[in-house]
Amino acid sequence: MVIGFLYWKRESIREGWRKARLQMEHGIPVKVPLHYWRKSKSKTFTMTFGPKSGGGYAIVPPCRETRMDGPKLQAEAEALWGVELIPLQS
């Protein structure tokens, strides 16, 4: 499931991650219980999930890699973590 900066931020690192690892063109929009909690210094909001949340949408795209074993799944998690470490100003 892709939400927030991973979905809409259009800088080269996140966009490159999406293109290399996901099939965004085949993504399915889904309604999710998103809740926007607080503003950060960069004027974005912290997003969480909860049963009493107003709701929002996310995209569920298939991965480009269709067969995942332990090492491949770990590599995917590390790649995702790498793009999430990018400062919000980028």
DSSP file (Angstrom, degrees, kcal/mol; ACC not computed):
  #  RESIDUE AA STRUCTURE BP1 BP2  ACC     N-H-->O    O-->H-N    N-H-->O    O-->H-N    TCO  KAPPA ALPHA  PHI   PSI    X-CA   Y-CA   Z-CA
    1    1 A M              0   0    0      0, 0.0     2,-0.5     0, 0.0    59,-0.2   0.000 360.0 360.0 360.0 133.4    0.0    0.0    0.0
    2    2 A V  B     +A   59   0A   0     57,-3.1    57,-2.0     4,-0.0     2,-0.3  -0.958 360.0 152.6-119.4 124.6    1.4    3.4   -1.0
    3    3 A I    >   +     0   0    0     -2,-0.5     3,-1.0    55,-0.2     4,-0.4  -0.882  46.1   3.9-137.7 170.3    0.4    6.6    0.7
    4    4 A G  T >> S-     0   0    0     -2,-0.3     4,-2.4     1,-0.2     3,-1.7  -0.121 123.4  -4.2  59.8-143.4    1.8   10.0    1.4
    5    5 A F  H 3> S+     0   0    0      1,-0.3     4,-1.5     2,-0.2    -1,-0.2   0.823 129.3  62.6 -56.7 -34.4    5.2   11.0    0.1
    6    6 A L  H <4 S+     0   0    0     -3,-1.0    -1,-0.3     1,-0.2    -2,-0.2   0.810 114.4  34.9 -62.4 -26.3    5.9    7.6   -1.3
    7    7 A Y  H <4 S+     0   0    0     -3,-1.7    -2,-0.2    -4,-0.4    -1,-0.2   0.906 131.8  19.9 -92.2 -50.7    2.9    8.1   -3.6
    8    8 A W  H  < S+     0   0    0     -4,-2.4     2,-0.3     2,-0.0    -3,-0.2   0.656  87.2 106.8-104.8 -14.4    2.8   11.8   -4.6
    9    9 A K     <  -     0   0    0     -4,-1.5     2,-0.1    -5,-0.4     0, 0.0  -0.510  51.5-161.1 -69.1 126.5    6.3   13.2   -3.9
   10   10 A R        +     0   0    0     -2,-0.3     2,-0.2     4,-0.1    -1,-0.1  -0.219  42.4 123.4-107.6  42.4    7.9   13.7   -7.4
   11   11 A E  S  > S-     0   0    0      1,-0.1     4,-2.4    -2,-0.1     5,-0.3  -0.677  73.4-104.2 -98.3 163.7   11.6   14.0   -6.6
   12   12 A S  H  > S+     0   0    0     -2,-0.2     4,-2.4     1,-0.2     5,-0.2   0.802 112.0  52.3 -60.9 -36.4   14.1   11.6   -8.3
   13   13 A I  H  > S+     0   0    0      2,-0.2     4,-2.1     1,-0.2    -1,-0.2   0.957 116.0  37.1 -70.1 -48.7   14.8    9.2   -5.4
   14   14 A R  H  > S+     0   0    0      2,-0.2     4,-2.5     1,-0.2    -2,-0.2   0.913 119.4  49.2 -68.9 -41.0   11.2    8.3   -4.5
   15   15 A E  H  X S+     0   0    0     -4,-2.4     4,-2.5     1,-0.2    -2,-0.2   0.906 111.4  50.0 -64.0 -39.8   10.0    8.4   -8.1
   16   16 A G  H  X S+     0   0    0     -4,-2.4     4,-2.4    -5,-0.3    -1,-0.2   0.892 109.3  52.1 -63.4 -40.2   13.0    6.1   -9.0
   17   17 A W  H  X S+     0   0    0     -4,-2.1     4,-2.1     2,-0.2     5,-0.4   0.932 110.6  47.8 -61.1 -46.3   12.1    3.7   -6.2
   18   18 A R  H  X S+     0   0    0     -4,-2.5     4,-2.5     1,-0.2     6,-0.3   0.943 114.3  45.7 -60.2 -48.0    8.5    3.5   -7.4
   19   19 A K  H  < S+     0   0    0     -4,-2.5    -1,-0.2     1,-0.2    -2,-0.2   0.875 117.1  44.2 -64.5 -37.6    9.5    2.9  -11.0
   20   20 A A  H  < S+     0   0    0     -4,-2.4    -1,-0.2    -5,-0.2    -2,-0.2   0.813 128.2  23.2 -76.9 -30.2   12.2    0.3  -10.1
   21   21 A R  H  < S+     0   0    0     -4,-2.1    43,-2.3    -5,-0.2    44,-0.5   0.634 114.9  51.3-116.5 -18.4   10.2   -1.7   -7.5
   22   22 A L  B  <  -C   63   0B   0     -4,-2.5     2,-0.8    -5,-0.4    41,-0.2  -0.867  63.2-135.1-126.1 156.6    6.4   -1.2   -8.2
   23   23 A Q    >   +     0   0    0     39,-2.8     3,-2.1    -2,-0.3     4,-0.1  -0.686  32.9 170.7-103.7  74.4    4.0   -1.5  -11.1
   24   24 A M  G >  S+     0   0    0     -2,-0.8     3,-1.9     1,-0.3    -1,-0.2   0.806  70.5  66.5 -58.8 -30.9    2.2    1.8  -10.3
   25   25 A E  G 3  S+     0   0    0      1,-0.3    -1,-0.3    -3,-0.2    -2,-0.0   0.697 105.1  44.7 -65.1 -17.2    0.3    1.6  -13.6
   26   26 A H  G <  S+     0   0    0     -3,-2.1    -1,-0.3    36,-0.1    -2,-0.2   0.205  86.5 133.1-108.3  12.8   -1.5   -1.5  -12.3
   27   27 A G    <   -     0   0    0     -3,-1.9    -3,-0.0    34,-0.1    32,-0.0  -0.310  47.8-142.1 -67.6 148.0   -2.2    0.0   -8.8
   28   28 A I  E     -B   60   0A   0     32,-1.7    32,-2.2    -2,-0.0     2,-0.2  -0.949  14.5-129.6-111.9 124.2   -5.6   -0.4   -7.3
   29   29 A P  E     -B   59   0A   0      0, 0.0     2,-0.4     0, 0.0    30,-0.2  -0.545  30.7-176.0 -72.6 136.5   -7.1    2.6   -5.3
   30   30 A V  E     -B   58   0A   0     28,-2.5    28,-2.3    -2,-0.2     2,-0.4  -0.979  27.9-118.6-133.2 146.5   -8.4    1.5   -1.9
   31   31 A K  E     -B   57   0A   0     -2,-0.4    26,-0.2    26,-0.2    24,-0.0  -0.712  38.2-177.9 -82.8 131.5  -10.2    3.4    0.8
   32   32 A V  E     -B   56   0A   0     24,-2.5     2,-2.1    -2,-0.4    24,-2.1  -0.936  38.1-109.0-131.2 152.8   -8.2    3.4    4.1
   33   33 A P        +     0   0    0      0, 0.0    17,-1.8     0, 0.0     2,-0.2  -0.466  52.0 173.8 -81.1  71.3   -8.9    4.8    7.5
   34   34 A L  E     -D   49   0C   0     -2,-2.1    21,-1.6    15,-0.2     2,-0.4  -0.524  13.9-170.0 -80.7 145.0   -6.3    7.6    7.4
   35   35 A H  E     -D   48   0C   0     13,-2.4    13,-2.4    -2,-0.2     2,-0.7  -0.995  15.2-145.6-134.6 129.8   -6.0   10.2   10.1
   36   36 A Y  E     +D   47   0C   0     -2,-0.4    11,-0.2    11,-0.2     3,-0.1  -0.857  23.3 176.4 -96.9 113.8   -3.9   13.3    9.8
   37   37 A W  E     -     0   0C   0      9,-3.0     2,-0.3    -2,-0.7    -1,-0.2   0.959  47.7  -9.6 -88.6 -55.8   -2.6   14.1   13.3
   38   38 A R  E     -     0   0C   0      8,-0.3     8,-1.6     0, 0.0     2,-0.3  -0.963  60.0-106.1-148.6 157.6   -0.2   17.0   13.4
   39   39 A K  E     -D   45   0C   0     -2,-0.3     6,-0.2     6,-0.2     2,-0.2  -0.642  32.5-153.2 -82.0 143.9    1.7   19.5   11.3
   40   40 A S    >   -     0   0    0      4,-2.2     3,-1.9    -2,-0.3    -1,-0.0  -0.522  38.0 -89.1-104.2-179.7    5.4   19.1   11.1
   41   41 A K  T 3  S+     0   0    0      1,-0.3    -2,-0.0    -2,-0.2    -1,-0.0   0.779 128.0  55.0 -61.1 -26.7    8.0   21.8   10.4
   42   42 A S  T 3  S-     0   0    0      2,-0.1    -1,-0.3     1,-0.0     3,-0.1   0.293 119.1-109.6 -92.6  11.6    7.7   21.3    6.7
   43   43 A K  S <  S+     0   0    0     -3,-1.9     2,-0.2     1,-0.3    -2,-0.1   0.764  80.1 120.9  67.8  28.5    3.9   21.8    6.8
   44   44 A T        -     0   0    0     -6,-0.0    -4,-2.2     0, 0.0     2,-0.3  -0.613  58.7-117.7-107.0 176.8    3.0   18.2    6.1
   45   45 A F  E     -D   39   0C   0     -6,-0.2     2,-0.5    -2,-0.2    -6,-0.2  -0.871  15.2-117.3-118.3 149.9    0.9   16.0    8.4
   46   46 A T  E     -     0   0C   0     -8,-1.6    -9,-3.0    -2,-0.3     2,-0.5  -0.744  34.9-150.2 -80.2 126.7    1.7   12.8   10.2
   47   47 A M  E     +D   36   0C   0     -2,-0.5     2,-0.3   -11,-0.2   -11,-0.2  -0.857  22.7 165.4-105.6 133.5   -0.6   10.1    8.9
   48   48 A T  E     -D   35   0C   0    -13,-2.4   -13,-2.4    -2,-0.5     2,-0.4  -0.831  30.7-118.7-132.9 173.3   -1.8    7.2   10.9
   49   49 A F  E     +D   34   0C   0     -2,-0.3   -15,-0.2   -15,-0.2     3,-0.0  -0.904  38.0 153.2-114.6 144.6   -4.5    4.6   10.6
   50   50 A G    >   -     0   0    0    -17,-1.8     3,-1.6    -2,-0.4     5,-0.1  -0.960  51.1-115.4-168.2 153.5   -7.4    4.1   13.0
   51   51 A P  T 3  S+     0   0    0      0, 0.0    -1,-0.1     0, 0.0   -17,-0.1   0.722 115.3  47.8 -66.8 -21.7  -11.0    2.8   13.2
   52   52 A K  T 3  S+     0   0    0    -19,-0.1     2,-0.1    -3,-0.0    -3,-0.0   0.239  86.7 122.1-102.4  13.6  -12.4    6.2   14.0
   53   53 A S    <   -     0   0    0     -3,-1.6   -18,-0.2   -20,-0.2   -19,-0.1  -0.361  69.9-122.4 -76.9 156.6  -10.5    8.0   11.2
   54   54 A G        -     0   0    0    -20,-0.4   -19,-0.1     1,-0.2    -1,-0.1   0.804  54.7-119.4 -69.8 -31.3  -12.3   10.0    8.5
   55   55 A G        -     0   0    0    -21,-1.6     2,-0.3    -5,-0.1    -1,-0.2  -0.204  35.1-176.3 110.4 158.2  -10.8    8.0    5.6
   56   56 A G  E     - B   0  32A   0    -24,-2.1   -24,-2.5    -2,-0.1     2,-0.4  -0.887  28.2 -90.0-167.0-168.0   -8.6    8.6    2.6
   57   57 A Y  E     + B   0  31A   0     -2,-0.3     2,-0.3   -26,-0.2   -26,-0.2  -0.935  28.9 180.0-127.8 149.6   -7.2    6.7   -0.3
   58   58 A A  E     - B   0  30A   0    -28,-2.3   -28,-2.5    -2,-0.4     2,-0.4  -0.864  25.6-121.5-133.9 168.8   -4.1    4.7   -1.0
   59   59 A I  E     -AB   2  29A   0    -57,-2.0   -57,-3.1    -2,-0.3   -32,-0.1  -0.955  12.5-159.4-115.1 135.0   -2.8    2.8   -4.0
   60   60 A V  E     + B   0  28A   0    -32,-2.2   -32,-1.7    -2,-0.4    -2,-0.0  -0.870  21.2 177.9-113.6  95.6   -2.0   -0.9   -3.8
   61   61 A P        -     0   0    0      0, 0.0   -37,-0.2     0, 0.0   -34,-0.1  -0.701  30.8-111.9 -95.4 149.8    0.4   -1.6   -6.7
   62   62 A P        -     0   0    0      0, 0.0   -39,-2.8     0, 0.0     2,-0.1  -0.479  35.0-111.2 -72.5 151.4    1.9   -5.0   -7.4
   63   63 A C  B     -C   22   0B   0    -41,-0.2   -41,-0.3     2,-0.2   -42,-0.1  -0.490  14.5-130.7 -74.9 151.7    5.7   -5.3   -6.9
   64   64 A R  S    S+     0   0    0    -43,-2.3     2,-0.6    -2,-0.1   -42,-0.1   0.880  97.7  71.3 -69.3 -37.8    7.8   -5.8  -10.0
   65   65 A E        -     0   0    0    -44,-0.5    -2,-0.2     1,-0.2     3,-0.1  -0.711  64.6-176.8 -80.3 118.4    9.5   -8.8   -8.3
   66   66 A T        +     0   0    0     -2,-0.6     2,-0.6     1,-0.2    -1,-0.2   0.680  65.9  58.1 -94.3 -18.4    6.9  -11.5   -8.2
   67   67 A R        -     0   0    0      2,-0.0     2,-0.5     5,-0.0    -1,-0.2  -0.941  68.0-174.5-116.8 114.6    8.9  -14.2   -6.3
   68   68 A M        +     0   0    0     -2,-0.6     2,-0.2    -3,-0.1    -2,-0.0  -0.924   8.3 172.3-113.8 122.3   10.1  -13.1   -2.9
   69   69 A D     >  -     0   0    0     -2,-0.5     4,-2.7     1,-0.0     5,-0.3  -0.567  54.5 -82.1-107.7-176.5   12.3  -15.2   -0.6
   70   70 A G  H  > S+     0   0    0      1,-0.2     4,-2.4    -2,-0.2     5,-0.2   0.920 127.9  45.0 -54.7 -52.6   13.8  -13.9    2.7
   71   71 A P  H  > S+     0   0    0      0, 0.0     4,-2.2     0, 0.0    -1,-0.2   0.885 114.8  48.8 -62.9 -37.9   16.8  -12.1    1.2
   72   72 A K  H  > S+     0   0    0      2,-0.2     4,-2.2     1,-0.2    -2,-0.2   0.908 111.3  49.6 -68.0 -40.3   14.7  -10.4   -1.6
   73   73 A L  H  X S+     0   0    0     -4,-2.7     4,-2.3     1,-0.2    -1,-0.2   0.901 111.0  50.2 -63.8 -40.1   12.0   -9.3    0.9
   74   74 A Q  H  X S+     0   0    0     -4,-2.4     4,-2.5    -5,-0.3    -2,-0.2   0.909 108.9  51.8 -63.3 -41.8   14.8   -7.9    3.1
   75   75 A A  H  X S+     0   0    0     -4,-2.2     4,-2.1     2,-0.2    -2,-0.2   0.895 109.8  49.8 -62.2 -40.0   16.2   -6.0    0.1
   76   76 A E  H  X S+     0   0    0     -4,-2.2     4,-2.4     2,-0.2    -2,-0.2   0.924 111.1  48.8 -63.4 -44.7   12.8   -4.6   -0.6
   77   77 A A  H  X S+     0   0    0     -4,-2.3     4,-2.6     1,-0.2    -2,-0.2   0.899 111.8  49.2 -63.0 -40.9   12.4   -3.4    3.0
   78   78 A E  H  X S+     0   0    0     -4,-2.5     4,-2.0     2,-0.2    -1,-0.2   0.872 110.1  50.9 -67.5 -36.8   15.9   -1.8    3.0
   79   79 A A  H  X S+     0   0    0     -4,-2.1     4,-1.6     2,-0.2    -2,-0.2   0.913 112.1  47.3 -65.4 -42.4   15.1    0.0   -0.3
   80   80 A L  H  X S+     0   0    0     -4,-2.4     4,-1.8     1,-0.2     3,-0.2   0.932 111.0  51.2 -63.3 -45.7   11.9    1.3    1.1
   81   81 A W  H  X S+     0   0    0     -4,-2.6     4,-1.2     1,-0.2    -1,-0.2   0.881 105.5  58.3 -58.9 -38.4   13.6    2.4    4.3
   82   82 A G  H  < S+     0   0    0     -4,-2.0     3,-0.3     1,-0.2    -1,-0.2   0.892 108.5  43.0 -60.8 -41.6   16.2    4.2    2.2
   83   83 A V  H >< S+     0   0    0     -4,-1.6     3,-0.8    -3,-0.2    -1,-0.2   0.785 110.1  57.3 -77.2 -24.9   13.7    6.4    0.5
   84   84 A E  H 3< S+     0   0    0     -4,-1.8    -1,-0.2     1,-0.2    -2,-0.2   0.715  97.3  63.2 -75.3 -19.8   11.9    7.1    3.8
   85   85 A L  T 3< S+     0   0    0     -4,-1.2    -1,-0.2    -3,-0.3    -2,-0.2   0.563  76.4 113.6 -79.1  -8.4   15.1    8.4    5.4
   86   86 A I  S <  S-     0   0    0     -3,-0.8    -3,-0.0    -4,-0.2    -4,-0.0  -0.426  79.7-106.5 -64.5 132.8   15.2   11.3    2.8
   87   87 A P    >   -     0   0    0      0, 0.0     3,-1.8     0, 0.0    -1,-0.1  -0.295  25.6-119.0 -58.2 146.6   14.6   14.7    4.6
   88   88 A L  T 3  S+     0   0    0      1,-0.3    -2,-0.1     2,-0.1    -3,-0.0   0.702 109.0  67.0 -63.1 -20.2   11.2   16.1    3.9
   89   89 A Q  T 3         0   0    0      1,-0.2    -1,-0.3     0, 0.0    -3,-0.0   0.684 360.0 360.0 -75.0 -16.5   12.7   19.2    2.3
   90   90 A S    <         0   0    0     -3,-1.8    -1,-0.2   -79,-0.0    -2,-0.1   0.518 360.0 360.0 -71.7 360.0   14.0   17.1   -0.7
